[in-house]
Amino acid sequence: MKIANVETFHIVADRDYMAEMGLRPTRVLARDRHTMAGTVGALDRNEGRHLCAYPAQEQTLLVRVTSDTGLVGWGEAHSPPVPGVAKAVIADLFAPLLLGQDPLAIEVLWDHLYASMRLRGHGSGFMLESLAAIDIALWDLAGKALDLPVYQLLGGPFNTAIPCYSGLPGDTLEERISAAEQYVEQGFTALKLHLGRNDWRGDLATIEAVAESVGGRATVMVDAHGAYDTRTATQIGRALERMGVGWLEDPLPPEDLDGYAALCAALDLPIASGETECTRWQFHEKLRRHAADVILPDICRAGGISEGRKIALVADLFNVPWCAHVSMGSSIHVAAALHLAAASPNFLICEYRGAERPNPLGDVLLQEPIHYEAGHLHVPPGPGLGIAFDDDALEAHSIDSYTPVG
């Protein structure tokens, strides 16, 4: 069996992700940053400097690898702002290296593709997002060739019902408390709120109110989106500890490893981070320096299932759990994370958007949805990733065919 074709598909949908988090597209210049953070104290040092750019639409890049026997594997590059970069990397660099190769030689091909640019300094970011898409597609194809789910190929499962949590939508405190009650009724026992866009003292009041409303029934986690320095994050963390919050995610910019290590040492509250790291080497350095209590690799960014498995092993060496970052993307993103989670002894919980704010590129594109029940996502049991696209729905969400609502 040989690889006969490698294709990419840029898909889009309308989205409400930014509104749910109280965001707007980051098209502001440096002089306008104060408008991103609202009214803050003069010494709080949060000017919106570290905020990401978000696209106006939900979008991602899918990859289809086809063998000369007709078997197909699907993958995805986590590329919410600029899918065209991953598309070019795959079409111009990876596809010529893959054609005619054995699709079951997954580790060999991963190493070959990674080596193609590592001495040029491209060992993270768009390069690894593109590589993730190819890798996931090869695992999907291999599972179909062997008639086994990916988690069986990985040596699992430890569990096929994967715990999950969801972020809370809502513009007001009342809306967030109402959403929290609905999610608890649906079986969620972990929920997430956000810091970093407004006065953090006001945000803490909202977090405390939501935590009290679901106390004893669900744990609230908090994501700060890299907005603070160590001093401010320590203040925030101590307040969150008193509230019984489950973790503080990304309180500092990702480059500040010394700050993360100091924060982990200062607080009993677990510090979670890692959605920006892409390789086992990056995670090893983070963990060696005790700069995370929980890591959050994104399987469609961090080199796919092959590298994700190595990252999980590195975390296990340090007795640290990992959680799947799955904020934006298609059902491939979710399915790939679930298969790796099932085969990992140190997996904790998976991010999931929930029924109240369904993924516009999720189940709507599938012949059968990924099953959610009582706070858990069930790993698709079929061969490969266990999911199959509805061809008409996929075509309707192609960048060339999609018509925005309104």
C-alpha positions as CSV (number, residue, x, y, z in Angstrom):
1,M,0.0,0.0,0.0
2,K,1.3,3.5,-1.0
3,I,0.2,7.0,-0.5
4,A,-1.5,8.1,-3.7
5,N,-2.9,11.6,-2.9
6,V,-2.8,14.3,-0.2
7,E,-5.6,16.9,-0.4
8,T,-6.5,19.9,1.8
9,F,-10.0,21.4,2.5
10,H,-10.4,24.8,4.1
11,I,-13.8,24.8,5.8
12,V,-15.7,27.7,7.5
13,A,-18.8,28.4,9.5
14,D,-20.4,31.3,11.4
15,R,-19.3,31.5,15.0
16,D,-20.2,33.0,18.3
17,Y,-17.0,32.0,20.1
18,M,-15.8,35.5,20.7
19,A,-19.1,36.8,21.9
20,E,-19.3,33.9,24.4
21,M,-16.0,35.0,25.9
22,G,-16.7,38.7,25.8
23,L,-14.2,39.3,22.9
24,R,-14.1,41.1,19.7
25,P,-11.8,40.7,16.7
26,T,-8.4,42.0,17.6
27,R,-7.8,44.5,14.9
28,V,-6.7,47.2,17.3
29,L,-3.3,49.0,17.2
30,A,-1.0,49.2,20.2
31,R,-2.4,52.6,21.1
32,D,-5.9,51.2,21.4
33,R,-5.0,48.3,23.7
34,H,-6.6,49.9,26.7
35,T,-10.0,49.4,25.1
36,M,-9.4,45.6,25.2
37,A,-9.0,45.5,29.0
38,G,-11.6,47.9,30.2
39,T,-11.0,50.0,33.2
40,V,-8.1,48.6,35.3
41,G,-5.9,49.8,38.1
42,A,-2.8,51.7,37.1
43,L,-0.5,49.0,38.6
44,D,-2.3,46.0,37.2
45,R,-0.2,45.8,34.0
46,N,-2.8,44.3,31.8
47,E,-3.0,46.3,28.6
48,G,-4.2,43.6,26.2
49,R,-0.7,43.1,25.0
50,H,-0.8,39.3,24.9
51,L,-4.3,38.8,23.4
52,C,-4.6,36.6,20.3
53,A,-6.1,37.6,17.0
54,Y,-9.4,35.9,16.3
55,P,-11.0,35.4,12.9
56,A,-14.5,36.6,12.1
57,Q,-15.6,33.0,11.3
58,E,-14.9,29.6,12.6
59,Q,-12.5,27.9,10.3
60,T,-10.0,25.1,10.0
61,L,-8.0,23.1,7.5
62,L,-8.8,19.4,6.9
63,V,-6.4,17.0,5.2
64,R,-7.4,13.8,3.3
65,V,-4.7,11.2,2.6
66,T,-5.7,8.5,0.1
67,S,-3.8,5.2,-0.6
68,D,-3.5,3.4,-3.9
69,T,-6.0,0.9,-2.5
70,G,-8.6,3.5,-2.1
71,L,-8.4,3.8,1.7
72,V,-8.8,7.3,3.1
73,G,-7.6,9.0,6.3
74,W,-8.7,12.4,7.6
75,G,-6.6,14.8,9.7
76,E,-6.8,18.4,10.8
77,A,-4.4,21.3,11.3
78,H,-5.4,23.6,14.2
79,S,-5.3,26.9,12.2
80,P,-8.1,29.2,13.3
81,P,-6.7,32.5,12.0
82,V,-4.8,31.5,8.8
83,P,-5.5,28.1,7.3
84,G,-3.7,29.1,4.2
85,V,-0.3,28.7,5.8
86,A,-0.9,25.1,6.7
87,K,-2.4,24.5,3.3
88,A,0.8,25.8,1.6
89,V,3.1,23.8,3.9
90,I,1.2,20.6,3.2
91,A,0.8,21.1,-0.6
92,D,4.3,22.4,-1.3
93,L,6.5,20.7,1.2
94,F,4.8,17.6,2.7
95,A,2.8,16.1,-0.2
96,P,5.8,15.6,-2.5
97,L,7.6,13.9,0.4
98,L,4.7,11.6,1.1
99,L,3.6,10.4,-2.3
100,G,4.5,6.8,-2.9
101,Q,5.4,6.2,0.7
102,D,3.9,3.4,3.0
103,P,1.1,5.1,5.0
104,L,1.5,2.6,7.8
105,A,5.1,3.8,8.5
106,I,3.6,6.5,10.7
107,E,6.6,7.1,13.0
108,V,9.1,7.1,10.1
109,L,7.0,9.6,8.1
110,W,6.6,11.9,11.1
111,D,10.3,11.9,11.7
112,H,11.0,12.5,8.0
113,L,8.5,15.4,7.8
114,Y,9.8,17.0,11.0
115,A,13.4,16.7,9.8
116,S,12.6,18.4,6.6
117,M,12.7,21.9,8.3
118,R,14.2,21.4,11.7
119,L,17.6,22.7,10.8
120,R,15.9,25.8,9.3
121,G,14.4,26.6,12.7
122,H,10.8,25.5,11.9
123,G,10.2,23.1,14.8
124,S,6.9,24.5,16.2
125,G,3.9,26.7,15.2
126,F,2.6,26.3,11.7
127,M,5.0,23.5,10.9
128,L,3.8,21.3,13.7
129,E,0.1,22.2,13.0
130,S,0.6,21.0,9.4
131,L,2.4,17.9,10.6
132,A,-0.4,17.2,13.0
133,A,-2.9,17.1,10.2
134,I,-0.9,14.5,8.2
135,D,-0.1,12.4,11.3
136,I,-3.8,12.2,12.4
137,A,-4.8,11.3,8.8
138,L,-2.2,8.4,8.8
139,W,-3.5,7.0,12.1
140,D,-7.1,7.2,10.7
141,L,-6.0,5.4,7.6
142,A,-4.1,2.8,9.5
143,G,-7.0,2.0,11.7
144,K,-9.2,1.5,8.7
145,A,-6.6,-0.7,7.0
146,L,-6.4,-2.9,10.1
147,D,-10.1,-2.6,11.0
148,L,-9.3,-1.3,14.5
149,P,-10.0,2.0,16.3
150,V,-6.9,4.2,16.8
151,Y,-7.0,3.7,20.6
152,Q,-6.4,0.0,20.0
153,L,-3.5,0.7,17.8
154,L,-2.1,2.9,20.7
155,G,-2.4,0.0,23.1
156,G,-5.5,1.1,24.9
157,P,-8.1,1.7,26.1
158,F,-7.8,2.6,29.7
159,N,-11.3,4.2,29.4
160,T,-13.6,4.9,26.5
161,A,-15.9,7.3,28.4
162,I,-13.7,10.5,28.6
163,P,-14.6,13.1,31.2
164,C,-15.1,16.6,29.7
165,Y,-15.7,20.2,30.7
166,S,-17.2,23.2,29.0
167,G,-16.6,26.9,29.0
168,L,-19.6,29.0,30.2
169,P,-21.2,31.4,27.7
170,G,-23.0,34.6,28.8
171,D,-22.5,38.4,28.9
172,T,-23.9,38.9,32.4
173,L,-23.5,37.2,35.7
174,E,-27.1,36.0,35.5
175,E,-26.5,34.5,32.1
176,R,-23.4,32.6,33.3
177,I,-25.1,31.3,36.4
178,S,-28.0,30.1,34.3
179,A,-25.7,28.4,31.8
180,A,-23.8,26.8,34.7
181,E,-27.1,25.4,36.0
182,Q,-28.0,24.0,32.6
183,Y,-24.6,22.4,32.2
184,V,-24.7,20.8,35.6
185,E,-28.2,19.4,34.7
186,Q,-26.5,17.9,31.6
187,G,-24.0,16.0,33.7
188,F,-21.0,18.4,33.6
189,T,-19.0,18.4,36.8
190,A,-16.3,20.8,35.6
191,L,-16.9,24.3,34.0
192,K,-14.6,27.1,32.9
193,L,-14.7,30.9,33.1
194,H,-12.3,33.5,31.8
195,L,-10.1,36.3,33.1
196,G,-7.9,38.8,31.3
197,R,-10.2,41.1,29.4
198,N,-11.5,43.4,32.1
199,D,-10.7,44.5,35.7
200,W,-9.6,41.2,37.3
201,R,-11.2,42.2,40.6
202,G,-14.6,42.4,38.9
203,D,-13.9,39.1,37.1
204,L,-13.1,37.5,40.4
205,A,-16.5,38.5,41.8
206,T,-18.2,36.8,38.9
207,I,-16.1,33.7,39.3
208,E,-16.9,33.5,43.0
209,A,-20.6,33.9,42.4
210,V,-20.7,31.1,39.8
211,A,-18.5,28.9,41.9
212,E,-20.9,29.4,44.9
213,S,-23.9,28.7,42.6
214,V,-22.6,25.2,41.6
215,G,-20.7,24.5,44.8
216,G,-20.7,20.8,45.6
217,R,-22.0,19.9,42.2
218,A,-19.3,21.1,39.8
219,T,-15.7,22.6,39.9
220,V,-15.0,25.9,38.2
221,M,-11.7,26.4,36.4
222,V,-10.3,29.7,35.2
223,D,-8.5,30.7,32.0
224,A,-6.5,33.9,32.0
225,H,-5.2,33.8,28.4
226,G,-1.6,34.8,29.3
227,A,-2.7,38.3,30.5
228,Y,-0.7,38.8,33.7
229,D,2.7,39.1,35.3
230,T,3.7,36.8,38.2
231,R,2.8,39.3,40.9
232,T,-0.7,39.9,39.7
233,A,-1.2,36.2,38.9
234,T,-0.2,35.3,42.4
235,Q,-2.8,37.6,43.9
236,I,-5.4,36.2,41.6
237,G,-4.4,32.7,42.3
238,R,-4.6,33.1,46.1
239,A,-8.1,34.5,45.7
240,L,-9.1,31.6,43.5
241,E,-7.7,29.2,46.0
242,R,-10.1,30.6,48.6
243,M,-13.0,30.0,46.2
244,G,-12.1,26.3,45.6
245,V,-11.3,26.8,41.9
246,G,-10.0,23.7,40.2
247,W,-7.1,25.3,38.2
248,L,-5.7,28.6,36.9
249,E,-4.9,28.2,33.2
250,D,-2.4,30.3,31.2
251,P,-2.0,33.1,33.8
252,L,1.3,34.3,32.2
253,P,2.7,34.7,28.7
254,P,3.9,31.3,27.6
255,E,7.6,32.4,27.3
256,D,7.8,33.2,31.0
257,L,8.9,29.8,32.3
258,D,10.6,31.2,35.4
259,G,7.4,33.0,36.2
260,Y,5.4,29.9,35.8
261,A,7.8,27.9,38.0
262,A,7.5,30.6,40.7
263,L,3.7,30.6,40.5
264,C,3.5,26.8,40.8
265,A,5.8,27.0,43.9
266,A,3.8,29.8,45.5
267,L,0.3,28.4,45.1
268,D,-1.5,25.2,46.0
269,L,-4.0,25.9,43.2
270,P,-2.9,23.8,40.2
271,I,-1.5,25.9,37.3
272,A,-2.4,24.6,33.9
273,S,-0.7,25.5,30.6
274,G,0.6,24.0,27.4
275,E,-1.7,24.8,24.5
276,T,1.1,26.8,22.9
277,E,3.8,24.1,23.1
278,C,4.1,21.7,20.1
279,T,6.8,19.1,20.9
280,R,8.0,16.7,23.6
281,W,11.1,18.8,24.0
282,Q,9.2,21.9,24.8
283,F,7.0,20.1,27.3
284,H,10.0,18.4,28.9
285,E,11.6,21.8,29.5
286,K,8.4,23.1,31.0
287,L,8.0,20.0,33.3
288,R,11.7,19.8,34.2
289,R,11.5,23.3,35.5
290,H,8.3,22.5,37.5
291,A,6.4,25.2,35.5
292,A,3.1,23.4,35.2
293,D,0.9,21.2,37.4
294,V,-1.3,20.2,34.5
295,I,-0.5,20.3,30.8
296,L,-2.9,21.1,28.0
297,P,-1.5,19.9,24.6
298,D,-3.6,20.5,21.5
299,I,-3.4,17.3,19.4
300,C,-4.1,19.3,16.1
301,R,-1.3,21.7,16.9
302,A,1.3,19.6,18.8
303,G,2.3,17.3,16.0
304,G,-0.7,15.0,16.0
305,I,-1.3,11.7,17.7
306,S,2.3,10.5,17.4
307,E,3.8,13.5,19.1
308,G,0.9,13.7,21.5
309,R,1.6,10.2,22.8
310,K,5.2,11.2,23.5
311,I,4.1,14.4,25.2
312,A,1.8,12.3,27.4
313,L,4.6,10.0,28.3
314,V,6.9,12.9,29.2
315,A,4.2,14.2,31.5
316,D,3.8,10.8,33.1
317,L,7.5,10.7,33.8
318,F,6.9,13.8,36.0
319,N,3.7,12.4,37.5
320,V,1.7,15.2,35.8
321,P,-1.7,14.7,34.2
322,W,-2.6,16.0,30.7
323,C,-5.8,17.4,29.4
324,A,-6.9,17.9,25.8
325,H,-7.1,21.5,24.5
326,V,-10.0,21.5,22.0
327,S,-11.3,25.0,21.7
328,M,-11.8,25.4,18.0
329,G,-11.8,23.0,15.1
330,S,-13.8,20.2,13.6
331,S,-14.9,16.8,14.9
332,I,-11.5,15.4,13.8
333,H,-10.0,17.5,16.5
334,V,-12.3,16.0,19.1
335,A,-12.0,12.5,17.9
336,A,-8.2,12.5,17.7
337,A,-8.0,13.9,21.3
338,L,-10.4,11.2,22.6
339,H,-8.5,8.3,21.1
340,L,-5.3,9.5,22.6
341,A,-7.0,10.2,25.9
342,A,-8.4,6.7,26.0
343,A,-5.0,5.2,25.6
344,S,-3.2,7.4,28.2
345,P,-3.0,6.4,31.9
346,N,-2.4,10.0,32.9
347,F,-5.3,11.7,31.1
348,L,-7.5,13.9,33.2
349,I,-10.2,15.7,31.2
350,C,-11.1,17.0,27.7
351,E,-12.3,20.4,26.6
352,Y,-15.8,20.3,25.0
353,R,-18.1,23.0,23.8
354,G,-21.3,21.3,25.0
355,A,-24.9,21.3,23.6
356,E,-25.7,24.9,24.6
357,R,-23.1,26.2,22.2
358,P,-22.5,23.4,19.7
359,N,-19.5,23.4,17.5
360,P,-20.5,24.8,14.1
361,L,-17.9,22.5,12.4
362,G,-18.6,19.6,14.7
363,D,-21.4,17.0,14.6
364,V,-23.2,18.9,11.8
365,L,-20.6,17.6,9.4
366,L,-20.8,14.0,10.5
367,Q,-23.0,11.1,9.5
368,E,-23.2,10.1,13.2
369,P,-22.5,12.5,16.1
370,I,-19.8,11.9,18.7
371,H,-21.8,10.7,21.7
372,Y,-22.0,12.8,24.9
373,E,-23.6,11.5,28.0
374,A,-23.5,12.6,31.7
375,G,-20.3,14.7,31.6
376,H,-18.4,12.3,29.3
377,L,-17.6,12.0,25.6
378,H,-17.6,8.4,24.3
379,V,-14.7,7.6,22.0
380,P,-16.0,6.8,18.5
381,P,-15.7,3.0,18.3
382,G,-15.3,2.4,14.6
383,P,-12.1,1.8,12.6
384,G,-9.6,4.6,12.6
385,L,-11.0,7.7,14.2
386,G,-14.4,6.2,14.0
387,I,-16.1,9.2,12.4
388,A,-17.4,9.7,8.8
389,F,-18.3,13.0,7.1
390,D,-21.5,13.8,5.4
391,D,-20.2,14.8,2.0
392,D,-22.9,17.3,1.3
393,A,-22.5,19.0,4.7
394,L,-18.7,19.1,4.2
395,E,-19.1,20.6,0.7
396,A,-21.5,23.2,2.0
397,H,-18.9,24.4,4.5
398,S,-16.1,24.6,2.0
399,I,-14.5,28.1,1.7
400,D,-15.6,28.1,-1.9
401,S,-19.2,27.1,-1.3
402,Y,-20.1,28.5,2.1
403,T,-22.7,31.3,2.4
404,P,-22.6,33.1,5.8
405,V,-25.9,33.4,7.6
406,G,-27.4,36.9,7.3
